[in-house]
């Protein structure tokens, strides 16, 4: 799929996550950020993903979260809609260290 990333997910798990995200037509990009994007994660670190999409609504995020949880992976997913982030520092962090998954 892509070169190995140091994000604490093996390739098969990452591919499963990406396939689930790709099933949502309203998601145009999914950006991994936080400790996993920086390479400073620990085994229990959650997976932070900022979602971008013109018509993206909260129900899309909830549906995606449920689908990701149904993968039964040993990770917690924290999903945010990028356009709804009000903290400029967080947006800057996502821009600086974020890794596009799509």
Secondary structure, DSSP 8 states (H G I E B T S, - for coil): -----SSS--HHHHHHHHHHHHT-TT--EEEEETHHHHT---TT--EEEEEE-TT--HHHHHHHHHHHHTT--S--EEEEEGGG---HHHHHHHHHH-EE--
